[in-house]
Amino acid sequence: MIAIYARVSTEEQAKHGFGIAAQIRACKEMAKGEDVLVFSDEGVSGETLNRPALEELRQEIGVGRISTVICLDPDRLSRKLLHQLLLTEEWERLGVELCFVNGDYSKTPEGNLFYALRGAISEFEKAKITERMCRGRREKARQGRVLRDFSIYGYDFDSDREQLVINHTEARIVCQIFAWFLNPPPGIRGMAGIARALTSAGIPTKRGAPKWHRQVVRQILANRTYIGEFYQNKWDASVGKVRLRPQEEWILIPCPAIIDRLTFARSQLLLAQSRRRSAGNGPRYLLSGLLRCSSCGAPMKGRLWGNSAVYSEEPGVGCGLRVSQAVLDEKVWAWFCTEGNTAHFPAPKGELERRELLRIFVQEILVGEGGQFVVKTF
């Protein structure tokens, strides 16, 4: 039996008009009237092998039902050269002939070279398209434009102005969530209690779900968008899994605030205390996770150096800066109190509460020789 495989991604369909039907028609012409089985993946990237129709085709080949596979072009099979070669080797081993409408693939040294070159060019082209798109999105973000609808509860996306605008119905619920969290009424305690109260009141989530979960409430309480700070270019999904980018790569997009900064800061302190109760003991040092060398940019951590505690870079990393932990802690905390950041909060009890309060306002601290420092605040 002859199999036809066709694929198109959403991006290609929108930009270039590639269609599944046109690919299948061209492949059927090559089959010259023979009976065929069609396998097609629509709106699926060619950078992964995890495609429903492709997996089904591989299963059919594995049980011996397919003798020939016809595809419009090697980049329809895959956008990655390694995946193209993997599929080719797998199918040849099972005695299946692979044919392309655009380009003849023969099992000769010259044919293998030509096939590999086409695959490499296709992979390069895809990488360049992705890079150009990412660069374009970053430039739009730097111009203060919101790239898409991020579905943030309390806001709507104005596609004409490319901005977040307040959804006043949802904004009232956001204010209620913060009020309940800071001053819980009888019967509503903690994030789980708030979730149950919202569910009982019949208030839908942003997705329209009837049930609220504790984690959704936590995400709202921790979201800086509600104080007018919406960040883009914060997450990187280019390496196959989503990871948080370094903070210096984030792009701030000012937006209308729903919650005042003091209310938000008090909520972050309660959240930090909640995390501490769940996780047990926190980091030992006041400035852990905040310090970076102002000269080389290497992160600095608290550690013992002989009989003294210091903040230093990892051994063999950076320029070797090392400062006294006790002295730097005292200097930074004195600066923090002088700035008036502690005026609206109860006096912290112990190092962990000081650390939690510090992180509400401080994003990063750059440290230089002699313990000189510069603070980046949110």
N, C-alpha and C positions, 0 to 999 in steps of 0.2 A: 504494500500500500504506500502511496505517495502522501507525504504530509507537507502542508504549507504553514510556515510560521511568519506571522506579521506582528509588528509592534509599533506603537507611537506613544510618545510622552505627551502630557498635557501642554507643555511648553512648546514642543514642535508643532503640535496641532494648531495652537493659537497663533504662532509666529510665521510658520511656513506653509500651513495648509496641508501638511502630510495627512493622509487618511488611510485607515485600515482597508477600506473597500478598494482603493486604487492599488494597493500592494497585492491584495488577494487576486485582483483581476490580472495583474501582470504575471503573477506566479502561475495562475491557471493556464495562461497562454503558453507558458514554458512547459507545462505538464501535457499539452497537446491532447486535451480531451480525456485523459485518464481520470479515473475516480480518485478523489483526493479527500483527505481529512484536514480541516482548517483549525489551526490553533492561533488565537490572537490575544494579545495583551494591549488594552487601550488605557492610556493615561498612566503608564508605568515607566519608570526610569530604566534606561539601558545600562545603568551602572551597577545593578544588582542582579543576581541570579534567582532571587526570591520573587518569581513571577508566576502567577497561577497557571497560565496557559503553557509556559515553558516547562514548568514542573510536570504538568500532565503529559506533554510531548515526550519528555525524558522517560516517564514511566512507560508509555506506549512503546518507545524504542527498546527499553529494557526487557520487555516481555516478547520482543520479536515481531511486533505488528507493523513496523514501519521499515521500508527498504530505502526510501529516498526522502530527503528533506529539501524543500525549495524555499529560499528566502530572497527577498528583493535585493538586499545589500548586506555585507558583513556587519555594518553598524546597526542594522535592525536586530541582528542576533545578539549583539552586545556592544556597549560603548567602551568596554575595557578589553585590551588586547589579551590579557591573561585569561579572561573568561572566554573569549573567542577560541583561543587555543585549547583550553580545557574541554569545551564542548566538542570541538573538532576531533580531538584525540579520543574522547569518550565514544563518539558515534562511529568513527572509523574502526575502533577496536571491536565494535559490535556489527561491523559489516554494513553500515549505513552510508549511502552516498549523499554528500552535501553539495547543493548547487545554488548559485546565485544568479539572479536575473541580470544584475549590473556587475559584470566582471566574471570571467571564467576562472574557477579555482581547480587547478590540476595537482595531483599528488606527485609533483616533481620538485627538485630543489628550487627551481625558478618559481614554480607556483606557490610553494610554501613561503618563499621570501616575499613575493608580491602580496600574499594574504596577510603576512605579518606586518608589512609596511602599511597596508590599508588600515589594519586595526590600530597601529600606533598613531597614524594620522587622525583617525576618528577619535581616539582617546584624547589626543592633544586638542582637537577642535572642541570637544566637550569641556575640557578643563578651561580653555580660553573663554568659552561662552559663560561658564559659571563664574570665572574671575571677573569678567566684564559686568555681569549682573550684580555681583556682590559690591563691586566698586560703585556702580550706579546707585544701588540702594544706600550705601554709606554716604554718598554725596547728597542724596535727597534728605537723609536724616540730618546731615550737618546744616542743611538749609532750614531746618526746623519743621520738616514735613513728616507726618506719621505715615509709615509705609503701607499699612493695611489695618483692617479691623482686628484688634487684638482681644476683643471680647472681654473688656475689663468691666466688672460690675460697678455701676454708678456712672458709666460713661457710654456715649454712643460715638460712632466714627462718622465724621462729616467727610464724605469722599470728595466733595467738590473743593473744600478748603484743605483737605488732608490734615485734619486736626481732630483731637479728642474734644468732645463737648459734653457737658454734664447732662445726664439723664436724671431729672429732678425726682422722679418716683423712686428710682433705685438709690439715688444719693441720700434720701431720707432714711432708707434702710441701712446704708453704710454708717450714717451718724448714729443710728440706734444700736448697731453692733458695737461701735466703740464705747458708747455710753453704758451699755450693759456689761461690757468687759471691765470697765474701770469702776463702775458702781452697780454691781449686780443686784437686781431686785429680788424679792423672795421667789424662790422656785426656779430662778435662772442663775446657774453658777458655772463659770468657765466656758470654754469654747464648745464643749459638747452640749451644755445647757442652752447656749445661744442657738446652736444648730437645731435642737429639738423645738425651741420656741418658734423659730422661723418656719419650720416644717409644719407645726401645729397651726400656725396662722395662715397657712395656705399660700405663702409667698414663694414664687418660683425662683430658681437660680437663674443665672445669666443664660444658661443653655435651655431653660424652660423645664428643668427637672423639678419634680414636686418635693424631693427630699434634699435637705441640706446635710453636709457632713462636717465634722469637726475640722478636717484639714482645709476645707474651703473657707471656713471662718478664719482660720489661722492665716491663710494666704491674704485675705482682705486686711487683717490687722497688721500684717508685715509689709504691705505694699506702699511704697513711697509715692506712688502716683497720686494718692489721696491728699498729699501736701503740695501737689503741683510739680513733682519731679518724675517724669516718665523717661525711662532709659531705653534707647535702641542700641543695636549692635552689642547686646549684652551676652547673647548665647551664640555659640559656634557649633553648627551641625555639619561642617564640611568634612569631618574625619570619620563619618559613619556613626558617631554617637554624639549626643548633645553635651557640651561642656561649657562652663562659665568662662567667659573671656576675662583677662586682667582688667581691673577697674579703669585703668587709663585709656582703654579702648572703648569704653561705654560712651554713648552720645546722649547728652541730656536734651530732652525736648520739654520745655516748660508747658504746663497745661493748667486749666483752672483747678484750684484746690477745693476739696470737699471738707477736709479736716484741718484744724489749726495745728501748728507744729508742737505746741505744748501737749495737746491731747495725744498726738501721735507718739511723742517722746515718752510720755507716761505709759502708754500701751506697750512700747518696746521694752521698757524695764520689766513690766509684768511678764511679757513673753520670755524674756531672758531668764527670769526666776523660774518660770514654768519648765523651761528646757533644763535648767540646772537640777530641779527636783527629779526630772525624768532620767537624766544622764548620770547623776551623782556628782562627784568632784569635777570641777572645771580645770582649765589650765593653771599652772602654778604661778605664772608671772603676769603682772598687771598689764603689760604692753604686748603680750603674745599675739602674733598675727597682724600687728599694726605697723611694725618697724621695717624700714628699708634704708639701705645706705644711700646717702645723698650723692656720693661720688660714683659708685659703680652700679647702683640700683639693685644689688643683691638683697634678698630678705634677711632679716636678723632675728634670731631666736634667743630666748633665755636659756642659759645653761651654767653649770658650775665650771669655774676655771681655777683650779687649785682649791683654795679654801674660800673663794669669793664667787658670788653669782654675777654674771655679766650678760649683756646682750651682744651677740656676735654672729658673724656669717658662718655658714657651714665650712668646716675645714677644707681648704683647697678651692673654695669658691669665693669670687670677689676679690676685694683688695685687702682683706684681713682686718677690717675695722672691729674694734672691741671697746665697749663702754661699760661703766659700772651700772649694774642693774638698780641698785638702791638709789644712786644719785640721779639717774635718768627718771626713775619712777617719781621721785620727789619733785623734780623740776616740772615734769609734764603735769602731774596732778595739781601743783601750785598754779600753773598756767590755766589749767582747766577750771579751777575754782575762781580765779581772777576774772575769767571771761563771763562769769555769772551763770554757768551751765547747771550748777547744783542748786540754784536759789529756789526752784519750784519743786524740789524732791526731798524726801526724808533723808537725813544723813545716812550714808551707806555704812552698813555694819560689816566690816571686814573687807579683805582684798577682793573676793568674788563680786560683791555688790559694787565696789568701786569700778571693777573691770567692766561689769555690765552697763553701768551708767556711762562710762567713757565711750563705749562703742555705739551708743545712740547718736553721738554727735561727731565722732572722729572717724574719718575714712582711712587715713594713712598718715604716718609720721616719718619724715625724712630726717635721718640722723647723720651728723658729721663729726669731725675730730673734736675732742674735748666735750662731747655730749651736747653740742649745739643742735637744735632741732627746728624743723618747720612742720606745722600741722596742716593737713588738708582736711577740712571739715565737709560734711554733707551739705 
